[in-house]
Amino acid sequence: MGTSADGRAVVRLATDDLSSGPWVYGRHVAPADRAIEDGSLVEVIDESNRFLGHALYNAASDIRLRWLSRGRKTDLDRPREFLLKRLKDADTLRRRVLKLPDVTNVYRIAHAEGDDLPGLIVDRMNDILVCEHHALGFWKLREDVQWALEQLYPGARVVHRIPQGAIDAENYPRRELDQLIEAQDETIIEEHGLRYEVRPGAGHKTGWFCDQRDNRLAMAQLAQGRDVLDICCNAGGFALQAARHGARTVRGVDIDEVVLERARDAAQLNQLEVDFIHSDAFPYLRSLTGETGRPGLVIVDPHKLIGSRTAFESGLAKYLDLNALAFGVARPGALVASFSCSGLLQESQFIGMLFQAARRAGRGLRLLGAMEAGPDHPQRPDFSRSRYLKGALLALD
């Protein structure tokens, strides 16, 4: 390790044989011979001193390097212009190719590793843009990121947030956290004909789950004439679309009183009738056993239940228990849409868990189709975690 000609720190890898992917773990990086500030933009060379690219460095994280460029040495001579081009490419996909503004004013502009911006998420919520910093390096580049976004969305307000998981994993210094300003603004978002009042940058994730947009509409189109039960309903995205598309009755259940109040406000805003119930999902489902008015469409969309490898088995057991209970309360011939947003849970394991849950519930099960995040959440083939959201549409006998 050393310093490049322009004064940027140089990090050497411990190997010449590095696999593809957006991250380099600490075990693949040679010990530093000089102090490098965590969050720095560095040049990377291999064990044989050949230039590989530029990355964000953090010695406090097991993800030691996050690649920004594997191109030329000049790619990051002007980081601000580099970020503008990378964000413009991502934005073009959403606005010109996918034409998302035709159906919504809330979508993901930048999906971290999926858009070659590892550690940075940017969501648009009407006239407010939310930057979620999973990498200390992008937090340190936030002024450049904000400048670039303001070029793409003139007049938009930009909000920055750091999720607690990133604070722990990246070891954000206290002085950095002291600069974080809590989100205050509210705005009205529109999605497939419905309006919701949201507080961008506050609450769960960036303030709205953009990834389920297409799945919410797909499930609503199956809801006509059915009694719908939305488990872990959050702000009511699935429930309200189901009500709008002619469901006979709709119930939404969540343990979070704050998001339930948001859901009730959205129901009133859109003049829709939904029974929102404050309860933990597990006891609520157990209380429905034997109920005569059993649902004909059940949505199971819990928060991330597997947050780390050490929590894998316990989290998988929770998914199994939750789905077995949901299968048990559904009427014969019901449809169930079940989801997991745990990146560590592979799709094959998820499907296997669902069939195991059906056996536990004593129900026959057919897989009708798989679901995933919307196309504004692109995936990289060499990074399986980018396919974090998995869903299955199931038919019960």
C-alpha positions in Angstrom: 0.0 0.0 0.0 1.0 3.6 -0.5 -0.1 6.8 -2.2 -1.0 7.4 -5.8 0.4 10.2 -7.9 -2.6 12.4 -7.0 -2.3 11.7 -3.3 -5.1 9.1 -3.1 -4.4 6.1 -0.9 -3.6 2.8 -2.6 -4.8 -0.5 -1.2 -3.2 -3.8 -2.2 -5.1 -7.0 -2.3 -3.7 -10.2 -0.9 -4.2 -12.1 -4.2 -4.1 -11.8 -7.9 -7.1 -14.0 -8.3 -10.2 -12.0 -7.3 -13.7 -13.2 -8.1 -16.3 -10.9 -9.5 -18.8 -9.0 -7.4 -19.2 -5.5 -5.9 -17.5 -6.2 -2.6 -14.0 -7.3 -1.4 -13.9 -8.8 2.1 -11.2 -8.0 4.6 -9.5 -11.4 4.3 -8.7 -10.6 0.7 -6.9 -7.3 1.5 -3.3 -7.0 2.5 -2.4 -5.3 5.8 -2.1 -1.6 5.5 1.4 -0.1 5.9 -0.1 3.4 6.6 -3.3 4.7 8.1 -6.2 5.2 5.8 -9.3 7.1 6.9 -12.4 4.9 6.9 -14.8 5.9 4.1 -11.9 7.0 1.8 -12.0 6.7 -1.9 -8.9 4.6 -2.8 -7.1 3.1 -5.7 -6.8 -0.7 -5.6 -4.0 -2.9 -6.9 -3.6 -6.6 -6.9 -0.8 -8.6 -5.3 1.4 -8.0 -8.3 0.9 -4.3 -8.1 -1.4 -4.1 -11.2 -4.1 -1.4 -11.1 -7.6 -2.8 -10.7 -9.9 0.2 -10.1 -11.3 2.5 -7.5 -13.3 1.6 -4.3 -14.7 2.9 -1.1 -12.5 1.7 1.8 -13.5 0.9 5.4 -11.2 -1.0 7.7 -13.9 -1.2 10.4 -16.2 -3.2 8.1 -15.9 -6.8 7.0 -16.8 -5.4 3.6 -13.4 -3.8 3.3 -13.8 -2.4 -0.3 -16.9 -1.5 -2.4 -16.0 -1.2 -6.0 -17.0 2.1 -7.8 -15.0 1.5 -11.0 -12.9 -1.3 -12.4 -11.9 0.8 -15.4 -9.3 3.4 -16.1 -7.1 5.2 -13.6 -8.7 8.5 -14.7 -12.3 7.3 -13.9 -12.4 9.0 -10.5 -10.3 12.1 -11.2 -13.5 14.1 -10.8 -15.7 12.1 -8.4 -18.6 14.6 -8.7 -18.9 14.2 -12.4 -18.4 10.4 -12.1 -21.3 10.2 -9.7 -23.5 12.4 -11.9 -22.9 10.0 -14.9 -23.6 6.9 -12.8 -26.8 8.3 -11.3 -27.9 9.7 -14.7 -27.6 6.2 -16.2 -29.6 4.7 -13.4 -32.3 7.5 -13.7 -32.5 7.1 -17.5 -33.5 3.4 -17.0 -36.3 4.4 -14.6 -37.7 7.4 -16.5 -37.1 6.8 -20.2 -36.9 3.0 -20.5 -39.3 1.8 -17.7 -41.4 5.0 -17.9 -42.2 4.8 -14.2 -43.4 8.4 -13.9 -46.4 7.3 -16.1 -47.8 5.2 -13.2 -46.2 6.6 -10.1 -44.1 9.4 -8.5 -42.4 7.0 -6.1 -39.7 4.7 -7.3 -36.1 3.7 -6.8 -33.6 5.8 -8.7 -30.5 4.0 -7.6 -30.4 0.4 -6.3 -26.9 0.2 -4.7 -25.0 -2.8 -6.1 -27.6 -3.3 -8.9 -26.7 0.1 -10.3 -22.9 -0.1 -9.6 -23.3 2.2 -6.6 -22.6 -0.3 -3.8 -23.9 1.0 -0.5 -26.1 3.8 -1.9 -29.9 3.7 -2.3 -31.9 6.6 -3.7 -35.7 6.6 -3.7 -37.9 9.3 -5.3 -41.0 10.2 -3.3 -42.8 12.9 -5.3 -40.6 16.0 -4.9 -38.3 14.6 -2.2 -35.4 12.3 -2.8 -34.2 10.0 -0.1 -30.5 8.8 0.0 -30.0 5.8 2.3 -26.3 5.3 3.1 -25.3 1.7 3.7 -21.6 2.6 3.2 -19.6 5.2 5.2 -17.8 6.1 2.0 -21.0 7.3 0.3 -22.0 9.2 3.4 -18.7 11.1 3.1 -19.5 11.8 -0.6 -23.1 12.9 0.2 -22.5 16.5 -0.9 -21.4 15.3 -4.3 -24.3 12.8 -4.5 -26.8 15.6 -3.6 -25.3 17.9 -6.2 -25.7 15.2 -8.9 -29.3 14.5 -7.9 -30.2 18.2 -8.0 -28.9 18.3 -11.6 -31.3 15.4 -12.5 -34.3 16.6 -10.4 -34.1 20.5 -10.2 -36.0 21.8 -7.3 -36.2 18.5 -5.5 -35.4 18.3 -1.8 -32.8 15.7 -0.7 -33.0 13.8 2.6 -30.2 11.6 3.9 -30.6 8.7 6.3 -28.4 5.9 7.7 -30.1 2.7 8.8 -29.1 1.3 12.1 -27.7 -1.9 10.6 -25.3 0.2 8.6 -24.3 2.3 11.6 -23.3 -0.9 13.3 -21.7 -2.7 10.3 -19.8 0.4 9.1 -18.9 1.7 12.5 -20.0 5.3 11.7 -18.1 7.7 13.9 -20.2 9.7 16.4 -19.2 13.0 14.7 -20.7 11.8 11.5 -24.0 10.8 13.2 -24.2 14.2 14.8 -24.6 15.7 11.3 -27.6 13.5 10.5 -30.8 15.6 10.4 -34.0 13.8 11.1 -36.5 13.8 8.3 -39.3 16.3 8.8 -41.1 16.9 5.5 -44.2 15.0 4.4 -45.5 14.6 0.8 -48.2 12.8 -1.1 -47.1 9.9 -3.3 -49.2 8.3 -6.0 -49.0 4.6 -7.0 -51.3 2.9 -9.5 -54.2 5.3 -8.8 -53.9 5.5 -5.1 -52.5 8.3 -2.9 -50.6 8.0 0.3 -49.2 10.6 2.7 -45.6 9.7 3.6 -42.7 11.1 5.5 -39.6 10.4 3.3 -36.6 9.2 5.2 -38.5 8.3 8.3 -39.9 5.0 9.6 -39.2 1.8 7.8 -36.5 1.9 5.2 -36.7 5.1 3.1 -40.3 5.7 4.1 -42.1 3.6 1.5 -41.6 0.1 0.1 -41.1 0.8 -3.6 -40.1 -2.8 -4.3 -43.6 -4.2 -3.9 -45.3 -1.8 -6.3 -46.0 -4.3 -9.1 -46.9 -7.1 -6.7 -49.4 -4.9 -4.9 -51.2 -4.4 -8.2 -50.9 -8.0 -9.3 -52.5 -9.2 -6.0 -55.2 -6.6 -6.2 -56.3 -7.9 -9.6 -57.0 -11.3 -7.9 -58.9 -9.8 -5.1 -62.3 -9.1 -6.7 -65.1 -10.7 -4.7 -62.7 -12.3 -2.2 -62.3 -11.7 1.6 -58.7 -10.4 1.9 -56.4 -10.7 4.8 -53.1 -8.6 4.7 -50.7 -9.8 7.4 -47.9 -7.4 8.3 -49.7 -4.8 6.2 -47.5 -1.8 7.1 -49.0 1.3 5.6 -51.7 -0.6 3.7 -50.2 -0.9 0.2 -51.6 -4.4 -0.5 -54.8 -3.9 1.5 -55.9 -0.6 -0.1 -55.2 -1.8 -3.7 -57.3 -4.9 -2.9 -60.2 -2.7 -1.7 -59.9 -0.5 -4.8 -60.1 -3.6 -7.1 -63.4 -4.9 -5.7 -62.5 -7.2 -2.7 -65.6 -8.1 -0.7 -63.8 -7.3 2.6 -60.3 -6.4 3.5 -58.5 -6.7 6.8 -54.9 -5.4 7.4 -52.9 -6.5 10.5 -49.8 -5.0 11.9 -48.1 -4.6 15.3 -46.8 -1.1 14.5 -49.4 1.5 15.6 -47.6 4.3 13.7 -47.8 2.6 10.3 -51.4 1.5 11.0 -52.4 5.2 11.5 -50.8 6.0 8.2 -52.8 3.2 6.6 -56.1 4.5 8.1 -55.3 8.0 6.8 -54.6 6.6 3.3 -57.9 4.7 3.4 -59.7 7.9 4.2 -57.7 9.9 1.6 -58.8 7.3 -1.1 -62.3 6.8 0.3 -61.8 3.1 0.7 -63.0 0.8 3.5 -60.4 -1.4 5.2 -60.5 -2.8 8.7 -57.0 -2.2 10.1 -56.2 -4.2 13.2 -53.4 -3.5 15.7 -52.0 -6.9 16.6 -49.0 -9.1 16.4 -49.4 -11.5 13.5 -48.8 -14.7 15.3 -51.5 -14.4 18.1 -53.9 -12.8 15.6 -53.7 -15.8 13.2 -54.1 -18.3 16.1 -57.2 -16.5 17.1 -58.8 -17.1 13.7 -58.6 -20.9 13.9 -62.1 -22.2 13.1 -63.5 -18.8 12.1 -66.4 -19.1 9.6 -65.4 -16.0 7.6 -62.0 -17.4 6.4 -60.1 -15.3 3.9 -59.9 -16.2 0.2 -56.8 -14.2 -0.4 -54.0 -13.9 2.2 -50.9 -11.7 1.8 -48.0 -12.6 4.1 -45.3 -9.9 3.9 -43.3 -9.7 7.2 -40.3 -7.5 7.9 -36.8 -9.1 7.4 -36.8 -12.0 9.8 -33.2 -13.1 9.0 -30.8 -10.2 9.7 -27.5 -12.1 9.9 -26.1 -15.6 9.4 -26.2 -16.3 13.1 -29.9 -15.6 13.1 -30.6 -17.7 10.0 -32.1 -20.8 11.7 -34.3 -18.8 14.1 -35.5 -16.5 11.4 -36.3 -19.4 9.1 -38.3 -21.0 11.9 -40.3 -17.7 12.2 -41.1 -17.7 8.5 -42.2 -21.4 8.8 -44.5 -20.7 11.8 -46.0 -17.6 10.2 -46.8 -19.2 6.9 -48.2 -22.4 8.5 -50.6 -20.3 10.6 -51.6 -18.3 7.5 -52.3 -21.5 5.5 -54.3 -22.8 8.4 -56.8 -19.9 8.4 -57.3 -19.6 4.7 -60.5 -21.2 3.2 -60.3 -24.1 0.7 -59.3 -22.8 -2.7 -57.8 -19.7 -1.3 -54.8 -17.9 -2.8 -51.8 -17.0 -0.7 -49.1 -14.5 -1.6 -46.1 -15.0 0.7 -42.9 -12.9 0.7 -39.5 -12.7 2.2 -37.1 -9.7 2.1 -34.2 -11.5 3.8 -31.3 -11.4 1.4 -29.6 -14.4 3.1 -32.6 -16.7 2.3 -32.2 -18.2 -1.1 -35.3 -18.6 -3.3 -35.0 -22.4 -3.2 -34.9 -22.4 0.6 -37.9 -20.0 0.7 -40.0 -22.3 -1.6 -39.0 -25.3 0.4 -40.0 -23.6 3.6 -43.5 -22.8 2.1 -44.1 -26.5 1.2 -43.0 -27.5 4.7 -45.4 -25.0 6.2 -48.2 -26.4 4.1 -47.5 -29.9 5.4 -47.5 -28.6 9.0 -50.8 -26.9 8.3 -52.2 -30.1 6.7 -53.0 -28.2 3.4 -52.3 -29.2 -0.1 -50.4 -26.5 -2.0 -49.6 -25.6 -5.6 -47.1 -23.0 -6.7 -48.7 -20.7 -9.3 -45.8 -18.3 -9.8 -42.8 -16.5 -8.4 -42.6 -12.8 -7.6 -39.7 -10.3 -7.0 -38.9 -6.7 -6.6 -39.9 -4.3 -9.4 -37.5 -3.5 -12.3 -36.3 -0.4 -10.6 -34.5 -2.8 -8.3 -32.2 -4.4 -10.8 -30.1 -7.4 -9.9 -26.5 -8.4 -10.7 -25.9 -12.1 -11.6 -22.7 -12.1 -9.6 -24.4 -10.8 -6.5 -27.2 -13.0 -5.2 -28.2 -10.7 -2.4 -29.5 -8.2 -4.9 -32.4 -10.6 -5.3 -33.4 -10.0 -1.7 -37.2 -9.9 -2.2 -38.7 -13.3 -3.0 -42.4 -14.0 -3.4 -44.6 -16.9 -4.3 -48.3 -17.0 -5.4 -49.8 -20.2 -4.0 -53.1 -22.0 -4.4 -54.4 -24.0 -1.4 -56.5 -27.1 -1.8 
